[in-house]
Amino acid sequence: MRARAIASGCAALTLGAGAAGLFAQDPASAPPAPSPYAGLESRPVKALSAERRAGLLAGAGLGYGLAAELNGHAGPKHVLELAEELALTPEQSVAANESFERMRTAATRLGAAIVAAEEHLDRRFAHRHLDEATLAALTAEIARLEGELRYAHLVAHLETDGLLSAEQRARYAELRGYGARGEAEEIHRGHDAPPASPAEGGE
């Protein structure tokens, strides 16, 4: 009889401990995790980091040229930086520089316009002075500017790619560290990665 009572007591303790463990692990009873956006509310423009804002104003690459870069179309900035290694002709150097200047001029203008548009959108939300029609107009304008900025970067890649020979494209890909792609004439024919620092500007 005593053994049966001890066994029953142990079973009750085990069940109790299991129930306590379930309650302890209940997500509803745990404190909520902080938002991954916590701290960003102190940004002057909530949707823009300081680095991205600076990059936009400087006309930096910011990844806008990646569709071209990673498909083998060289951008003008790095072609000019590697002019000696690529054995650019004077004519190629002049044309690449002209392409770069066009891109930088457009990117700086459009980047400043994007920052201004984001600031406007941010103020509207901050002051709760916004309706659906205004929101649609503001976001459509930002999308238009972003599209034009991306085009400015990508068209510079397209122009520069057309200046290079197959050998120069392959050499450029090799110099930029794109591995076996640099060994083929027509695959990934030169690239333009985003600059290391937004302050450098351009591509």
PAZAPA-4460 file (N, C-alpha, C; in steps of 0.05 Angstrom, whole numbers, plus 32768, in hexadecimal, padded with zeros to 4 digits):
% residues 203
    n_x    n_y    n_z   ca_x   ca_y   ca_z    c_x    c_y    c_z   seq   type   mol
   8011   7FE8   8000   8000   8000   8000   8011   8019   8000     1      M     A
   8026   8018   8012   8038   802F   8013   8046   8034   7FF9     2      R     A
   804F   801E   7FEC   805D   8021   7FD2   804B   802D   7FBD     3      A     A
   8031   8025   7FBE   801E   8031   7FAA   801A   804F   7FAF     4      R     A
   8019   8057   7FC8   8016   8073   7FCF   802E   8083   7FC6     5      A     A
   8046   8078   7FCA   805F   8086   7FC1   805F   8089   7FA3     6      I     A
   8057   8073   7F95   8056   8074   7F77   8042   8089   7F6E     7      A     A
   802B   808B   7F7B   8017   809E   7F73   8021   80BB   7F78     8      S     A
   802F   80BE   7F8E   803B   80D9   7F93   804F   80E1   7F7F     9      G     A
   8060   80CE   7F77   8075   80D4   7F63   8068   80DC   7F48    10      C     A
   8053   80CD   7F41   8045   80D3   7F28   8039   80EF   7F28    11      A     A
   802D   80F6   7F3F   8021   8110   7F42   8036   8126   7F3F    12      A     A
   804D   8122   7F4C   8063   8135   7F4A   806D   8138   7F2E    13      L     A
   806F   8121   7F1F   8078   8122   7F04   8065   8132   7EF2    14      T     A
   804B   812C   7EF6   8037   813B   7EE6   8037   8158   7EEC    15      L     A
   803A   815F   7F06   803B   817B   7F0E   8053   8189   7F02    16      G     A
   806A   817C   7F02   8082   8188   7EF7   807F   818C   7ED9    17      A     A
   8072   8178   7ECB   806E   817B   7EAF   805B   8192   7EA8    18      G     A
   8046   8195   7EB8   8033   81AB   7EB3   8041   81C6   7EB8    19      A     A
   8051   81C7   7ECD   8060   81E0   7ED3   8072   81E7   7EBC    20      A     A
   807F   81D2   7EB0   8091   81D7   7E9A   8082   81E2   7E82    21      G     A
   806A   81D7   7E7D   805A   81E1   7E66   8052   81FE   7E6A    22      L     A
   804A   8205   7E83   8043   8221   7E88   805B   8233   7E85    23      F     A
   8072   8229   7E8E   808A   823A   7E8D   8093   823F   7E70    24      A     A
   808D   822C   7E5E   8095   822F   7E42   807F   823C   7E31    25      Q     A
   8069   8243   7E3C   8053   824F   7E2D   805C   826A   7E22    26      D     A
   805D   826D   7E07   8067   8287   7DFC   8056   829E   7E05    27      P     A
   803C   8299   7E0B   802A   82AF   7E13   8032   82BB   7E2E    28      A     A
   8040   82AA   7E3E   8048   82B4   7E58   8063   82C1   7E58    29      S     A
   8072   82BF   7E42   808D   82CB   7E40   808B   82E8   7E39    30      A     A
   809E   82F8   7E41   809D   8315   7E3A   80A1   8317   7E1B    31      P     A
   8094   832A   7E0E   8097   832D   7DF1   80B4   8336   7DEA    32      P     A
   80BD   832A   7DD3   80D8   8332   7DCA   80D7   834E   7DBE    33      A     A
   80EC   835D   7DC1   80EC   8378   7DB5   80EB   8377   7D97    34      P     A
   80E0   838B   7D8B   80DE   838C   7D6E   80FA   838F   7D62    35      S     A
   80FF   8382   7D4B   8119   8386   7D3E   811E   83A3   7D35    36      P     A
   8108   83B3   7D35   810B   83CF   7D2D   810F   83E1   7D45    37      Y     A
   8110   83D6   7D5D   8114   83E7   7D75   812D   83F7   7D72    38      A     A
   812B   8411   7D77   8142   8423   7D75   8142   8433   7D5B    39      G     A
   8135   8428   7D46   8134   8436   7D2D   8121   844E   7D2D    40      L     A
   8110   844F   7D42   80FD   8465   7D43   810C   8480   7D48    41      E     A
   8125   847F   7D4F   8135   8497   7D53   8141   84A2   7D39    42      S     A
   813E   8493   7D23   8149   849D   7D0A   813B   84B6   7D01    43      R     A
   814A   84C9   7CF5   813C   84E1   7CEA   8128   84D9   7CD5    44      P     A
   812F   84C6   7CC3   811D   84BC   7CAF   811B   849E   7CB5    45      V     A
   8104   8495   7CBE   8102   847A   7CC9   8109   8464   7CB5    46      K     A
   8103   8468   7C9C   8107   8453   7C87   8124   8453   7C7C    47      A     A
   8134   8466   7C84   8150   8468   7C79   8164   8467   7C90    48      L     A
   8177   8454   7C8E   818E   8454   7CA0   81A0   846C   7C99    49      S     A
   81B1   8473   7CAB   81C3   8489   7CA6   81D6   8483   7C8F    50      A     A
   81DD   8469   7C8D   81F0   8461   7C77   81E2   8463   7C5C    51      E     A
   81C9   8459   7C5B   81BB   845A   7C41   81B5   8477   7C39    52      R     A
   81AD   8487   7C4C   81A8   84A4   7C46   81C1   84B1   7C3A    53      R     A
   81D8   84AC   7C48   81F1   84B7   7C3E   81F8   84AD   7C22    54      A     A
   81F3   8493   7C1D   81F9   8487   7C03   81E8   8493   7BED    55      G     A
   81CE   8497   7BF3   81BC   84A3   7BDF   81C5   84BF   7BD8    56      L     A
   81CC   84CF   7BEC   81D4   84EA   7BE7   81EF   84EC   7BD8    57      L     A
   8200   84D7   7BDC   821A   84D7   7BCF   8219   84CA   7BB3    58      A     A
   8202   84BF   7BAB   8201   84B1   7B92   820F   8496   7B92    59      G     A
   8211   848A   7BA9   821F   8470   7BAB   820F   8459   7B9E    60      A     A
   821D   8443   7B9A   8210   842C   7B8C   81F9   8420   7B9B    61      G     A
   81FD   8419   7BB5   81E9   840E   7BC6   81DB   83F6   7BBB    62      L     A
   81E9   83E7   7BAA   81DE   83CE   7BA0   81CB   83D2   7B88    63      G     A
   81C7   83EA   7B7E   81B4   83EE   7B68   81BE   83E1   7B4E    64      Y     A
   81D8   83DD   7B4C   81E3   83D1   7B34   81E6   83B3   7B35    65      G     A
   81DD   83A6   7B4A   81E2   8389   7B4D   81D7   8378   7B36    66      L     A
   81C0   837E   7B2C   81B5   836E   7B16   81C8   836D   7AFF    67      A     A
   81D6   8383   7AFA   81EA   8384   7AE4   8204   8378   7AED    68      A     A
   820D   8380   7B04   8227   8378   7B0F   822A   835A   7B10    69      E     A
   8216   834D   7B1C   8218   8330   7B20   820F   8320   7B08    70      L     A
   820A   832E   7AF3   8205   8320   7AD9   821A   8329   7AC4    71      N     A
   8230   8332   7ACE   8247   8336   7ABD   824A   8350   7AAE    72      G     A
   823C   8365   7AB7   823E   837F   7AA9   824D   8393   7ABB    73      H     A
   8264   839B   7AB3   8275   83AC   7AC3   826A   83C8   7AC6    74      A     A
   826E   83D4   7ADD   8266   83EF   7AE2   827E   8401   7ADE    75      G     A
   827A   841B   7AD8   8290   842D   7AD1   82A4   8433   7AE7    76      P     A
   829A   8434   7B00   82AD   843C   7B16   82C4   8429   7B18    77      K     A
   82BE   840F   7B1A   82D3   83FC   7B1F   82E4   83F6   7B05    78      H     A
   82D7   83FA   7AEE   82E7   83F8   7AD6   82FC   840D   7AD5    79      V     A
   82F5   8425   7ADD   8309   843B   7ADE   831E   8436   7AF4    80      L     A
   8316   842A   7B0A   8329   8424   7B1F   833D   840F   7B16    81      E     A
   8335   83FD   7B04   8346   83E8   7AFA   834F   83ED   7ADE    82      L     A
   8351   8406   7AD7   8358   840D   7ABB   8372   8401   7AB2    83      A     A
   8386   8402   7AC4   83A0   83F7   7ABC   83A0   83D9   7AB9    84      E     A
   8393   83CB   7ACC   8392   83AE   7ACB   8382   83A5   7AB2    85      E     A
   836E   83B5   7AAA   835E   83AD   7A93   8369   83B7   7A79    86      L     A
   837F   83C7   7A7B   838B   83D2   7A63   8377   83E2   7A53    87      A     A
   8368   83F3   7A60   8355   8404   7A52   8363   8416   7A3E    88      L     A
   8356   841A   7A28   8360   842D   7A14   8358   8449   7A1D    89      T     A
   8364   845E   7A13   835B   8479   7A1A   833E   847E   7A14    90      P     A
   8335   8473   79FD   8319   8476   79F6   8306   8468   7A09    91      E     A
   830E   8450   7A12   82FE   8442   7A26   82FC   8451   7A40    92      Q     A
   8313   845C   7A49   8314   846B   7A62   8302   8484   7A61    93      S     A
   8303   8492   7A4B   82F2   84AA   7A47   82D5   84A2   7A48    94      V     A
   82CD   848E   7A39   82B1   8486   7A38   82A7   847B   7A53    95      A     A
   82B8   846C   7A61   82B0   8462   7A7C   82AD   8479   7A90    96      A     A
   82BF   848D   7A8E   82BD   84A4   7AA0   82A3   84B4   7A9A    97      N     A
   829D   84B7   7A81   8284   84C5   7A7A   826B   84B6   7A85    98      E     A
   826B   849C   7A83   8255   848C   7A8D   8253   848F   7AAB    99      S     A
   826A   848E   7AB8   826B   8491   7AD5   8260   84AC   7ADE   100      F     A
   8268   84C1   7AD0   825F   84DC   7AD8   8241   84DF   7AD3   101      E     A
   8236   84D4   7ABE   8219   84D5   7AB9   820B   84C6   7AD0   102      R     A
   8215   84AF   7AD7   8209   849F   7AEC   820A   84AE   7B06   103      M     A
   8221   84B9   7B0D   8224   84C7   7B27   8212   84DF   7B29   104      R     A
   8210   84EE   7B13   81FF   8506   7B13   81E2   84FE   7B17   105      T     A
   81D9   84EA   7B09   81BD   84E1   7B0C   81B8   84D5   7B27   106      A     A
   81CB   84C5   7B31   81C7   84B7   7B4B   81C7   84CB   7B62   107      A     A
   81D7   84E0   7B60   81D7   84F4   7B76   81BD   8503   7B76   108      T     A
   81B3   850B   7B5F   819A   851A   7B5D   8183   8509   7B67   109      R     A
   8181   84F0   7B5D   816B   84DE   7B64   816D   84D6   7B81   110      L     A
   8185   84D1   7B8B   8188   84CA   7BA7   817F   84E0   7BBA   111      G     A
   8185   84F8   7BB3   817C   850F   7BC3   815D   8511   7BC2   112      A     A
   8152   850B   7BAB   8134   850C   7BA9   8127   84F6   7BB9   113      A     A
   8134   84DF   7BBA   8129   84C9   7BC9   8129   84CF   7BE7   114      I     A
   8140   84DA   7BF0   8142   84E2   7C0C   812D   84F6   7C13   115      V     A
   8129   850A   7C02   8115   851F   7C08   80F9   8513   7C08   116      A     A
   80F3   8500   7BF6   80D9   84F3   7BF5   80D4   84E2   7C0E   117      A     A
   80E9   84D4   7C17   80E6   84C4   7C2F   80E2   84D6   7C48   118      E     A
   80F0   84ED   7C48   80EC   84FF   7C5E   80CF   850A   7C5F   119      E     A
   80C4   850F   7C48   80A9   8519   7C46   8095   8503   7C50   120      H     A
   8099   84EB   7C47   8089   84D4   7C50   808A   84D1   7C6E   121      L     A
   80A3   84D2   7C78   80A7   84CF   7C95   8098   84E4   7CA5   122      D     A
   809A   84FD   7C9C   808C   8513   7CAA   806E   850F   7CAA   123      R     A
   8064   8506   7C94   8047   8502   7C92   803D   84ED   7CA6   124      R     A
   804D   84D8   7CA8   8045   84C3   7CBC   8049   84CE   7CD9   125      F     A
   805F   84DC   7CDD   8065   84E7   7CF8   804F   84FA   7D01   126      A     A
   8044   850A   7CEF   802F   851E   7CF6   8013   8513   7CF3   127      H     A
   8011   84F9   7CEA   7FF7   84ED   7CE6   7FE6   84FE   7CD2   128      R     A
   7FF4   8507   7CBE   7FE7   8518   7CAA   7FE9   850A   7C8F   129      H     A
   7FD9   84F4   7C8C   7FDB   84E3   7C75   7FC1   84D4   7C70   130      L     A
   7FBA   84D3   7C57   7FA3   84C2   7C4F   7FAC   84AE   7C3A   131      D     A
   7F9B   849C   7C31   7FA3   8487   7C1F   7FAB   8493   7C04   132      E     A
   7F9D   84A7   7BFA   7FA4   84B2   7BE0   7FC0   84BF   7BE1   133      A     A
   7FC5   84CE   7BF6   7FDF   84DB   7BF9   7FF5   84C7   7BFB   134      T     A
   7FF0   84B2   7C0B   8004   849D   7C0F   800A   848F   7BF4   135      L     A
   7FF5   848A   7BE4   7FFA   847E   7BCA   800B   848F   7BB8   136      A     A
   8006   84A9   7BB9   8015   84BC   7BA8   8032   84BD   7BB1   137      A     A
   8037   84BF   7BCB   8052   84C1   7BD6   8062   84A8   7BD1   138      L     A
   8056   8491   7BD5   8065   8478   7BD1   806A   8473   7BB3   139      T     A
   8057   847B   7BA2   805B   8478   7B86   8072   8489   7B7C   140      A     A
   8075   84A1   7B87   808B   84B3   7B80   80A6   84A7   7B89   141      E     A
   80A7   849C   7BA1   80BF   8490   7BAA   80C7   8478   7B98   142      I     A
   80B3   8468   7B91   80B8   8451   7B7F   80C3   845A   7B64   143      A     A
   80B7   8470   7B5A   80C1   847B   7B40   80DE   8484   7B42   144      R     A
   80E4   8492   7B57   8100   849B   7B5A   8113   8484   7B5E   145      L     A
   810B   8470   7B6D   811C   8458   7B71   8121   844A   7B56   146      E     A
   810C   8448   7B46   810F   843C   7B2B   8122   844B   7B1A   147      G     A
   8120   8465   7B1A   8132   8476   7B0A   814F   8473   7B14   148      E     A
   8152   8472   7B2E   816D   846F   7B39   8179   8454   7B32   149      L     A
   816A   843F   7B34   8174   8425   7B2C   817B   8425   7B0E   150      R     A
   816B   8431   7AFE   8171   8432   7AE1   818B   8441   7ADD   151      Y     A
   8190   8457   7AEB   81A8   8467   7AE7   81C1   8455   7AEC   152      A     A
   81BF   8445   7B01   81D6   8433   7B07   81D9   841D   7AF2   153      H     A
   81C2   8410   7AEB   81C3   83F9   7AD9   81CB   8401   7ABD   154      L     A
   81C2   8419   7AB4   81C9   8421   7A98   81E7   8427   7A96   155      V     A
   81F3   8430   7AAD   8210   8435   7AAC   821F   841A   7AA9   156      A     A
   8215   8405   7AB6   8221   83EB   7AB2   821E   83E2   7A95   157      H     A
   8207   83E7   7A8A   8202   83DF   7A6E   8215   83ED   7A5B   158      L     A
   8218   8407   7A5F   822A   8417   7A4E   8246   840E   7A51   159      E     A
   824F   8409   7A69   826B   8402   7A6E   8271   83E6   7A63   160      T     A
   825F   83D4   7A66   8263   83B9   7A5C   8268   83B9   7A3E   161      D     A
   825A   83CB   7A30   825D   83CD   7A13   8278   83D8   7A0B   162      G     A
   8286   83E4   7A1D   82A1   83F0   7A17   82B7   83DB   7A17   163      L     A
   82B3   83C5   7A25   82C8   83B2   7A2B   82C9   839B   7A17   164      L     A
   82E1   8391   7A13   82E4   8378   7A03   82DD   8360   7A14   165      S     A
   82DA   8349   7A07   82D5   8331   7A16   82EB   832B   7A29   166      A     A
   8304   8330   7A21   831B   832A   7A32   831B   833D   7A4B   167      E     A
   8314   8356   7A46   8313   8369   7A5C   82FC   8362   7A70   168      Q     A
   82E6   8359   7A65   82D0   8350   7A77   82D9   8339   7A88   169      R     A
   82E5   8325   7A7C   82EE   830E   7A8B   8303   8316   7AA0   170      A     A
   8316   8327   7A99   832B   8330   7AAB   831E   8340   7AC2   171      R     A
   830B   8350   7ABC   82FD   8360   7AD0   82EF   834F   7AE5   172      Y     A
   82E1   833B   7ADB   82D3   8328   7AED   82E8   831A   7AFF   173      A     A
   82FE   8313   7AF4   8313   8306   7B04   831E   8319   7B19   174      E     A
   8323   8332   7B12   832E   8346   7B24   831A   834C   7B3B   175      L     A
   8301   834B   7B34   82EC   8351   7B48   82E5   8339   7B5A   176      R     A
   82F2   8322   7B54   82EF   830C   7B66   82D6   82FB   7B61   177      G     A
   82CE   82F9   7B48   82B6   82E9   7B42   82BD   82CD   7B39   178      Y     A
   82D4   82C3   7B41   82DB   82A7   7B3D   82DC   829D   7B21   179      G     A
   82D1   8286   7B1D   82D2   8279   7B02   82C3   8289   7AED   180      A     A
   82B2   829B   7AF5   82A3   82AB   7AE2   82B7   82BC   7AD1   181      R     A
   82CD   82C3   7ADD   82E0   82D3   7ACF   82EE   82C5   7AB9   182      G     A
   82EB   82AA   7AB8   82F9   829A   7AA3   82E9   8299   7A8A   183      E     A
   82D0   82A0   7A8B   82BF   829F   7A72   82BD   82BA   7A66   184      A     A
   82BC   82BB   7A4B   82BB   82D5   7A3D   82A0   82E2   7A41   185      E     A
   828A   82D3   7A40   8270   82E0   7A3F   825F   82DC   7A58   186      E     A
   826A   82CF   7A6C   825B   82CA   7A85   8266   82DC   7A9A   187      I     A
   8254   82EC   7AA6   825B   82FF   7ABB   8273   8310   7AB3   188      H     A
   826F   8321   7AA0   8285   832F   7A92   828C   8349   7A9F   189      R     A
   8294   8349   7AB9   829C   8361   7AC6   8286   836B   7AD9   190      G     A
   828E   8376   7AEF   827B   837C   7B04   8280   8397   7B11   191      H     A
   826C   839F   7B20   826D   83B9   7B2E   825F   83B6   7B49   192      D     A
   826E   83AD   7B5D   8262   83A9   7B77   825D   83C4   7B85   193      A     A
   824A   83C4   7B98   8246   83DD   7BA6   825F   83E7   7BB4   194      P     A
   8265   8400   7BB5   827D   840A   7BC2   827E   8403   7BDF   195      P     A
   8296   8400   7BEA   8299   83F9   7C06   828D   840D   7C18   196      A     A
   828D   8426   7C11   8282   843B   7C22   8270   844C   7C11   197      S     A
   8258   8453   7C1C   8246   8464   7C0D   8253   847F   7C05   198      P     A
   8266   8488   7C15   8273   84A2   7C0F   8283   84A2   7BF5   199      A     A
   828A   8489   7BEC   829A   8488   7BD4   828A   8491   7BBB   200      E     A
   8270   848A   7BBB   825F   8492   7BA6   8263   8482   7B8C   201      G     A
   824D   8481   7B7D   824E   8476   7B62   8254   8458   7B61   202      G     A
   8259   844F   7B49   8260   8434   7B44   8277   8433   7B31   203      E     A
***
